[in-house]
Amino acid sequence: MIRVKPLLVYYCILSLVFFSGRLYIMNTYHMTEGPVPQEAFQKLFNWVSLFAYFYIVPLLLAGLLWLIRFFRRKGLSWFLSILLSVMYILFAAVIGYVLLFVFVLMFYGFAP
């Protein structure tokens, strides 16, 4: 029997919803052609920025859960586990902030 990981299923379904919504917005407002109304850019930006959080936050939480399980398997002390977890959270916050900009630039781009 094939065992499918829930995170993989989540990202596949999320990608289908995201790309179908993005395609719908692009086609509805004819964003690949002539003059595009300002509201089209705002709707696309709202869609992309909302889904950026749906992509990034679960990824960072999965990393934290993996890290906690790793610490338990290695038998680290509680103090060291907490210290390393806090360091990961700080690191993940910075990486998440950068990933937000990368995601928006990839799927929204430079618009007026």
Residue pairs with C-beta under 8 A, 6 or more apart in sequence:
7 58
7 62
10 58
11 55
14 51
14 54
14 55
17 51
18 47
18 51
18 54
18 55
21 47
21 51
22 44
22 47
22 48
22 107
25 31
25 40
25 43
25 44
25 47
26 32
26 44
28 40
29 36
29 37
29 39
29 40
29 43
29 44
30 36
31 40
31 44
38 112
41 111
41 112
44 108
44 111
45 104
45 108
45 111
48 103
48 104
48 107
48 108
49 100
49 104
49 108
51 103
52 99
52 100
52 103
52 104
53 100
55 103
56 96
56 99
56 100
56 103
57 96
60 92
60 95
60 96
63 88
63 92
64 85
64 88
64 89
64 92
67 84
67 85
67 88
68 81
68 85
71 80
71 81
71 84
71 85
72 81
76 84
